[in-house]
Amino acid sequence: MSVDVETVVEMATLARLAVPEDRLGLVAEEMSAILDFMGAITQWEGGVPSVGPPTTRRDDTPISPDVTIMKSATTAQTGAVTVPPIKDAS
């Protein structure tokens, strides 16, 4: 699928993006390449490639509340660490 410069300008306007005029042609080519690649992916009928033996999960082991982070925390109650607020964070 071919994307033209006018389409890039319209999409940039809708997305509130500033695309310099000297780059509009390059962006149109890149968008066309992306859409062509997506089209090729949708037509692919192959299976999922094998990547080796299946992975196994480890057995979860409970973490005792006596771990290093708990020791270094300023306030630790009932297995939870109280984190102080970050100044001026919003």
Secondary structure, DSSP 8 states (H G I E B T S, - for coil): ----HHHHHHHHHHTT----GGGHHHHHHHHHHHHHHHHHHHH--------SS-----------TTSHHHHH-S-EETTEE-----TT--
